[in-house]
Amino acid sequence: MTAPTVPDMMFTAAAAMACDGLPTPIKVEASGEFGLDLAFATHADLNRWAVHMRLPDTARHTQPYNRDDVPEVLTNVWGVWRGVRVRLHCCEPTTDTPPEFLPPEVVAA
């Protein structure tokens, strides 16, 4: 089986948005070497894609992050979707992040 091409990856992502009503990423990158990389504005959008792609919760890494002294939540989800390596990521201000997506160290603070 041959690896999916960059146009295949882009078409598959576009079809998921059009046919399945998934939110539009704020950035999409695709390469034969690294696969498909999707950036999202919100954790809710990222989660809809992760569920659609059936990526396991164990593939999710969430951590506190500070950018310009603004506390944020950074999340990366890695996996394979339809034969393509994928990375979904989001960096959202902590105050805007729904509680279910907050890392334990932020919840405890």
Buried (B, 14 or more C-beta within 10 A) or exposed (E): EEEBEEEBBBEBBEEBBEEEEBBEBEEBBBEEEEBBBBBBBBBBBBBBBBEEBEBEEEBBEBEBBEEEEEBBBBBBBBBEBEEBBBBBBBBBEBEEBEEEBBBEEBEEE
